[in-house]
Amino acid sequence: MRKIFELALTHDARVVLSGDTGQHASVARGDALRIIEEHSRYQFAELTTIRRQKPEAFRDVVELAAGKQPDKAFAKLLELGAVTEALTDDGQLYQKAADAYLSAIKQGKSALLVSPTWAEIEAVTDKVRQTLKADGVVSQHEEAVTVFESLSWTEAQKKNPGQFQPGQRIRFVRATKTFAKNEAAEVVGIDQAGPGPISLRLRRPDGSEVFFNPSRCAASSIDVGEARELKVAPGDWLLLQANHGREFVNGELVQVRRLAGGAIVLADGRVLPSTFNTFTHGYAVTSHSSQSKTVDVVLLVASSRSFGAVNRQEFYVSISRGRERVHVFTDDADLLARRVADSQERKAAVELQALRDDLAKLGFVPQERLKEDAPQIPSPATVAVRQHHFRTVRPMRETRSLRATRIGSRLRLVVGEVARWLGDKLGIEGRTHSQQAEVVAEKVEQQAQTETVTPPRNPTVRQALQQKQKMGPGSSWRRAIKPQPGGQSRGVGV
């Protein structure tokens, strides 16, 4: 981004950033616009007028949500009667949402069900398909199709071979040396034998097996998921979840006309090939999948089962997809009103600099600086080199005066205990216990100092030779060097 702005300044050009910072930021690069809006010192033009919603009351609700006031937006929906509460135990909540969806469809309106989690999406989808089958819109004859369900792994997870499990599927978004674009393979096993890197054993649809190392592949070129069965019938609406050539686009809604031997013939005449299996039912979607869509009626289904996935961005995106009307279905309106005010907006590194500065003022420093300030401990190899070049010096023994001082400290305790016992048991009075202990300790230290004598030093080599000359021929100069007390010699010249 910095290079883009530098290039624009050099050529006196403009940089146009298109997007809505109140919506989901799916990738880290999507945070650039929000950071510029909140922290930039430059002036810039901004479009804030809401144009999608036609009714004024509906537009006011969306404007409040776009202004990061979701609590007021939800209160406005309550005033308008656009919030319905119902129980989820008997499926009543999902049935009411399905009825509202089918009512809009019968009126010729485009409608979309939005829910925070896929578990709730499946629950409301079952109610919708049951009602459509009863009305004859969807055929009773359906077939099970194996589809690819993405696990939405991060780049770090994709690069870690130990993260994979047998039975998972890998879909190749881009072509690699071994796999073509849009090809899928099943994880059969993990090869951990040998000193080399861990590899995955993959099985192609034709039964052949190949080894694949995800750590050596770009994380953006693969998608990891699981295989599951999806019941598809003529009349069903499907949501495509991946691009396939130029004919099929990710996020597109298509309707099934008939099933033909593994291939799916659509109402517009196109045919989904049997090798394309990245789709699901298109009656209800998550707020992430709905970001690029515009419908007449949007229905938000969020019960307490999915409140953990509800936040300010999810609420704003969900209610702003409709042109004419929005309706919320929940089992706890009070709790939902609090959940929509929570934000899961991630922070970039540049936004945390002020926090780091405040922590530094309080004495908290980065871990790297602590390592630099800490004393350097030499490695075993460095210690070995030093020992090779320098002679190890034996630690010096304590002098007698220091040892006597310790003995005096111990005697203070002993005398104090004896004096205390005499005073308690025999009633002998006189000096206090501490005074008696001090007198005894002082005498011991004085006696130790008078008896402390400097230990004799061994004669040097020159002195030993002089003594040898005095002793006469036949004598050895080594005999003149007396050993150290304790039977150990300090060596020549020490």
Summary of the structure (lengths in Angstrom):
residues: 494
radius of gyration: 41.7
end to end distance: 70.4
largest distance: 133.3
contacts: 1271
relative contact order: 0.11
helix: 40%
strand: 18%
